[in-house]
């Protein structure tokens, strides 16, 4: 009995130390989870902004194609006018792998539009008369419509991702 009384203060210190260590571990894990959720929210916001920038990029590309179609000089793109697809692909690959199929389809459609624009420009520049509306539809309108449809679908998926416990 004497031994128990002698070790009683020590037992309290050991239990208190164990609870302090457990509390610290719990607090760090909780903080790390919250930091991760905050990072994912920020990346989702940036992905949403990049998908909006893709819409502006498509509109500018369409306007330039129309200017070229009617014999006007296209507006020269600024460095900020580059396609946001590389940023979208990077964000999806690094942070949201569940969105990868939609991102890959979007990337493919953006590349199809880019190639269509170049083909259309080359066709316009090689002619003396304006190309037919069919060429414009084939190389610009159809790829733009497909790209916009896929962009809206990916936006819906981003919204669903945001509704998750992020």
Protein Blocks (a to p, Z undefined) as FASTA:
>chain_A
ZZmmmmmmmmmmmmmmmmmmmmmmmmmmmmmmmmmmmmmmmmmmmmmmmmmmmmmmmmmm
mmmmmmmmnopacddddfklpcfklmmmmmmmmmmmmlmmmmmmmmmmmmmmmmmmmmmm
mmmmmpmbdcdfklmmmmmmmmmmmmmmmmmmmmmmmmmmmmmcZZ
